[in-house]
Amino acid sequence: MDRWLLSRLNSAVKAVDDHLASYRIPETCKVLQNFVDDMSNWYVRRCRNRFWAKGMEQDKINAYMTLYTTLVTIAKAAAPMVPFITEDIYQNLVRTVDKTAPESIHLCSFPEVMEAWINPELEKDMAEVLDIVVLGRAARNTSGIKNRQPIGKMFVSGAAELNDYYKEIIEEELNVKSVEFSDDVSDLTSYSFKPQLRILGPKYGKLLGKISKTLAQIDGNVAKKQLDSEGALTIDVDGDKISLVPEELLIDMTQKEGYVSQADRGVTVVLDTNLTDELIEEGFVREIISKVQTMRKEAGFEVTDHIRLGVAGNDKIAGIMKNNEETIKRDVLCDTFGETGDGGYSKEWNINGEKVTLSVERL
């Protein structure tokens, strides 16, 4: 993650320098916007555990130094575009620790591009991970399955197979037990095609009905592969070859029962939404942990406070908590738990349709 961020940083600085040299202002802003988005919503979020780790082990130092270097460098690169906020960042991050540094960010040199830090292959692989994660989230939203509910498998087609490190990132981000790359997911999903009437109507007139009928009869998977590879779909209508580009078509994805899929730019992800009893129980555990963490915050506990956890009013939830006692204790800093008592803070919850009362008491 550190090498990826530093590579993205130097690629961004290089692009900004090139665009500014040719007065391409909108392009410059787009590069900066995309980089800050990746840094904030991907690197920082993915490295939260490293930032919050106890002590000052080397991995934590590496994460902080990588982020510090990145923030200072991108601020200098963005200074011509957003002079005031970058000045504030510079005064806060640099001048507070180095009084010998230039008085203002606008007196600093433009960042030098570290070509040796740029790793195109690493950036390409991580970009693929991000694309897959975005599609996976869309598929999850379509399925209606909560993010805290683990899913057994996700299949990915149309993307280069990634190594185990990247697979683990995808699995963590989407709460999926395993990710499998496949050349063909046609047995799990297909496509249906209809004509875009407002475009094809004026163009083909009376032939539109026959075009629509032909599109309804074609093999969806074969047609989609042709469209992705050639940029157009060719069909035969009364002996005439008609070529249709993507904007002339309405494309719907259909899937096998128990599976949900999403596709974009030739990449397809398919989620197996069939949940086993073990997966359902794990989903309950994650929901319970989330509710307890919320109660800790509402009760004003410190993050280091150990607690006693109580449960009442639902034997099913109590049984799940008992079966997963060690996991729950570890994640919420609970030393003991049993039935709710008079002390502490209690609250009634609806967890996946099960009503239960939980209580937390500081020890």
C-alpha positions in Angstrom: 0.0 0.0 0.0 2.8 2.4 0.8 4.6 1.7 -2.5 1.3 2.1 -4.4 0.6 5.5 -2.8 4.1 6.8 -3.5 3.9 5.6 -7.0 0.4 7.2 -7.5 1.8 10.4 -5.9 4.7 10.7 -8.4 2.6 9.8 -11.3 0.1 12.5 -10.3 2.9 15.1 -9.8 4.3 14.3 -13.2 0.9 14.6 -14.8 0.2 17.9 -13.1 3.5 19.3 -14.2 2.9 18.3 -17.8 -0.7 19.7 -17.8 0.3 23.0 -16.3 3.2 23.4 -18.7 0.5 23.4 -21.5 -2.1 25.4 -19.6 -4.5 22.4 -19.4 -6.3 23.6 -16.3 -9.3 21.2 -16.2 -7.1 18.2 -16.8 -4.8 19.3 -13.9 -7.7 19.6 -11.5 -9.0 16.2 -12.5 -5.6 14.6 -11.8 -5.5 16.2 -8.4 -9.1 15.3 -7.6 -8.6 11.7 -8.5 -5.4 11.4 -6.5 -6.9 12.9 -3.3 -9.9 10.7 -3.7 -7.7 7.6 -3.9 -5.5 8.7 -1.0 -8.4 9.5 1.3 -11.0 6.8 0.4 -8.6 4.0 -0.3 -5.1 4.4 1.3 -6.2 6.0 4.6 -9.2 3.7 5.0 -7.3 0.6 4.2 -4.5 1.6 6.6 -6.6 2.6 9.6 -5.4 -0.4 11.7 -1.8 0.6 11.0 -2.5 4.2 12.1 -4.3 3.1 15.3 -1.8 0.4 16.3 -0.5 0.5 19.8 3.1 1.6 20.4 5.4 2.9 17.6 6.4 -0.3 15.7 8.0 0.2 12.3 4.9 -0.6 10.3 3.1 2.3 12.0 6.0 4.6 11.4 6.1 3.6 7.8 2.3 4.4 7.4 2.6 7.8 9.0 5.8 8.8 7.1 4.2 7.7 3.8 1.1 9.7 4.4 3.1 12.7 5.7 5.3 12.7 2.6 2.3 12.4 0.3 0.3 15.2 1.9 3.2 17.6 1.8 4.2 16.8 -1.7 0.6 16.9 -3.2 0.0 20.2 -1.3 3.0 21.7 -3.1 1.8 20.3 -6.5 -1.7 21.7 -5.9 -0.6 25.1 -4.5 -1.0 26.9 -7.9 -4.6 25.7 -8.1 -5.8 26.0 -4.4 -3.3 28.5 -2.8 -5.0 29.1 0.5 -5.8 25.6 1.7 -2.4 24.3 0.6 -0.8 27.1 2.6 -2.7 26.1 5.7 -1.7 22.5 5.2 1.9 23.5 4.8 2.0 25.7 7.9 0.4 22.9 9.9 2.5 20.0 8.7 5.8 21.6 7.8 6.4 24.9 9.6 5.3 23.5 13.0 8.1 20.9 12.9 10.7 22.6 10.8 11.3 26.3 11.5 14.1 26.4 8.8 11.6 25.5 6.0 10.6 28.2 3.6 8.1 30.6 5.2 5.4 29.8 2.7 4.4 26.9 0.4 4.6 29.4 -2.4 8.3 29.9 -1.8 9.0 26.2 -2.2 10.1 24.5 -5.4 7.6 22.5 -7.3 8.0 18.8 -6.3 10.6 16.8 -8.1 9.2 13.6 -9.7 10.9 10.5 -8.3 10.8 8.3 -11.4 12.3 5.3 -9.5 9.2 5.3 -7.2 6.7 5.0 -10.1 5.5 1.4 -10.6 3.0 1.2 -13.5 2.3 -2.5 -12.9 1.4 -1.9 -9.2 -0.8 1.0 -10.1 -2.6 -1.0 -12.8 -3.2 -3.9 -10.5 -4.6 -1.7 -7.7 -6.8 0.2 -10.2 -8.2 -3.2 -11.2 -8.9 -4.0 -7.6 -10.7 -0.7 -7.2 -12.8 -1.4 -10.3 -13.8 -4.9 -9.0 -14.6 -3.5 -5.5 -16.9 -0.8 -7.0 -18.7 -3.4 -9.1 -18.9 -5.8 -6.1 -20.5 -3.0 -3.9 -23.0 -2.3 -6.7 -23.9 -6.0 -6.8 -24.2 -6.1 -3.0 -26.6 -3.1 -3.1 -28.7 -4.8 -5.8 -28.9 -8.0 -3.7 -30.1 -6.2 -0.6 -27.7 -8.1 1.6 -26.2 -6.0 4.4 -22.5 -5.2 4.2 -21.9 -6.9 7.6 -23.4 -10.2 6.3 -20.5 -12.4 4.9 -21.0 -13.8 1.4 -19.5 -17.2 0.4 -18.1 -16.5 -3.1 -17.6 -13.9 -5.8 -16.7 -14.7 -9.3 -14.8 -12.2 -11.5 -14.6 -12.5 -15.3 -13.0 -10.2 -17.9 -10.1 -9.1 -15.7 -6.5 -10.3 -15.4 -6.2 -12.7 -12.4 -4.6 -11.0 -9.4 -2.4 -12.6 -6.8 -3.5 -13.5 -3.3 -2.6 -10.1 -1.8 -5.0 -8.3 -4.0 -7.6 -11.1 -3.6 -7.5 -10.6 0.2 -8.1 -6.9 -0.2 -11.2 -7.5 -2.4 -12.5 -10.2 0.1 -12.0 -7.8 3.1 -13.6 -4.8 1.3 -16.7 -6.8 0.1 -16.9 -9.2 3.1 -16.6 -12.2 0.8 -15.0 -15.5 1.9 -13.4 -16.2 -1.5 -12.8 -14.5 -4.8 -12.5 -16.6 -8.0 -11.3 -15.4 -11.4 -13.0 -17.1 -14.3 -12.8 -16.8 -18.1 -16.5 -17.5 -18.4 -19.4 -16.9 -16.1 -22.1 -17.4 -18.8 -23.6 -20.2 -16.7 -24.4 -17.7 -14.0 -25.3 -14.6 -16.0 -26.5 -13.5 -19.4 -27.6 -10.4 -21.3 -30.7 -9.2 -23.1 -30.7 -6.5 -25.8 -33.3 -4.1 -27.0 -33.0 -1.2 -29.5 -32.6 2.4 -28.3 -35.9 3.6 -29.9 -35.1 7.3 -30.0 -31.9 6.6 -32.0 -32.8 3.6 -34.1 -36.3 4.7 -34.9 -35.5 7.6 -37.2 -32.5 5.7 -38.6 -34.2 2.4 -39.6 -37.9 3.2 -39.6 -40.0 0.1 -40.5 -37.1 -2.2 -39.9 -37.1 -1.3 -36.2 -39.6 -4.1 -35.4 -37.5 -6.8 -37.1 -34.3 -5.4 -35.4 -36.1 -5.7 -32.0 -37.2 -9.3 -32.8 -33.7 -10.3 -33.9 -32.1 -8.8 -30.8 -34.6 -10.7 -28.6 -33.5 -14.1 -30.1 -29.7 -13.7 -30.0 -27.3 -15.4 -27.5 -26.8 -12.7 -24.9 -23.3 -13.8 -23.8 -22.0 -14.2 -27.4 -23.4 -10.8 -28.3 -21.9 -9.1 -25.3 -18.4 -10.5 -26.1 -18.7 -9.3 -29.6 -19.8 -5.9 -28.5 -16.9 -5.6 -26.0 -14.2 -6.9 -28.4 -15.3 -5.2 -31.6 -17.1 -2.1 -30.3 -20.2 -3.0 -32.2 -22.8 -5.8 -32.5 -23.6 -7.1 -36.0 -27.0 -8.7 -36.7 -28.7 -10.1 -39.8 -32.0 -8.6 -40.6 -33.6 -10.0 -43.9 -30.2 -10.7 -45.3 -28.9 -7.2 -44.5 -26.0 -6.8 -42.0 -26.7 -4.1 -39.4 -24.0 -3.0 -37.1 -25.2 -1.5 -33.7 -22.9 0.4 -31.4 -23.4 0.4 -27.5 -25.3 3.7 -27.4 -27.8 2.3 -29.9 -28.7 -0.5 -27.5 -30.4 -1.0 -24.2 -28.5 -3.8 -22.4 -29.9 -5.6 -19.4 -28.1 -8.2 -17.3 -29.9 -11.3 -16.2 -28.6 -13.8 -13.7 -29.3 -17.3 -12.4 -31.4 -17.5 -9.2 -29.3 -17.1 -6.1 -26.7 -14.9 -8.0 -26.4 -11.2 -8.5 -24.0 -9.7 -11.1 -22.8 -6.3 -12.3 -20.6 -5.5 -15.3 -18.7 -2.5 -16.7 -16.1 -2.0 -19.4 -15.8 -5.7 -20.0 -15.4 -6.8 -16.4 -18.2 -8.8 -14.8 -18.6 -9.7 -11.1 -21.1 -12.3 -9.8 -22.0 -12.7 -6.1 -23.2 -16.0 -4.8 -26.1 -14.8 -2.6 -26.9 -18.3 -1.2 -26.2 -18.0 2.5 -25.3 -21.1 4.6 -26.2 -21.3 8.3 -22.6 -20.6 9.2 -22.5 -17.4 7.1 -25.9 -16.2 8.6 -24.5 -16.7 12.2 -21.4 -14.8 11.3 -23.6 -12.0 10.1 -25.4 -11.9 13.4 -22.0 -11.8 15.2 -20.9 -8.8 13.2 -24.2 -7.0 13.8 -23.9 -7.7 17.6 -20.3 -6.3 17.7 -21.4 -3.2 15.8 -24.3 -2.6 18.2 -22.1 -3.0 21.2 -19.5 -0.6 19.8 -22.3 1.9 19.2 -23.4 1.5 22.8 -19.9 2.0 24.1 -19.7 5.3 22.3 -23.2 6.4 23.5 -22.3 5.5 27.1 -19.2 7.7 26.9 -16.7 4.9 27.4 -13.0 5.3 26.4 -11.8 3.1 23.6 -9.5 1.3 26.1 -12.2 0.7 28.7 -13.1 -3.0 29.4 -16.7 -3.8 29.9 -19.2 -6.4 31.1 -21.7 -7.3 28.4 -25.3 -8.4 29.1 -28.0 -9.9 26.9 -31.7 -10.5 27.6 -35.0 -11.1 25.9 -33.8 -13.4 23.0 -32.5 -16.9 23.5 -31.3 -17.1 19.8 -29.1 -14.0 20.2 -27.8 -15.2 23.5 -26.9 -18.6 22.0 -25.1 -17.0 19.1 -23.2 -14.8 21.6 -22.2 -17.9 23.6 -21.1 -19.8 20.5 -18.9 -16.8 19.5 -17.8 -15.6 22.9 -14.1 -15.2 22.3 -14.6 -13.2 19.1 -17.1 -10.8 20.6 -15.0 -10.4 23.8 -11.9 -9.6 21.8 -13.5 -7.1 19.5 -15.5 -5.1 22.1 -13.0 -5.4 25.0 -15.4 -7.5 27.1 -14.1 -9.4 30.1 -17.4 -11.1 31.1 -20.9 -11.3 29.8 -24.2 -12.8 30.9 -27.7 -11.5 31.5 -28.4 -7.8 31.6 -28.1 -6.3 35.1 -29.3 -3.1 36.8 -26.0 -1.3 36.3 -24.6 0.2 33.1 -26.2 1.3 30.0 -28.9 -0.9 28.2 -30.7 -0.6 24.9 -33.2 -2.6 22.9 -32.2 -3.6 19.4 -33.7 -5.3 16.3 -30.9 -7.4 14.9 -31.8 -9.0 11.6 -35.4 -9.2 12.7 -34.6 -10.5 16.3 -35.5 -8.1 19.1 -33.0 -8.2 22.0 -31.8 -6.0 24.9 -28.1 -5.5 25.3 -26.3 -3.8 28.2 -22.8 -2.5 28.7 -21.1 -1.7 32.0 -17.6 -0.3 32.5 -15.4 -2.4 34.7 
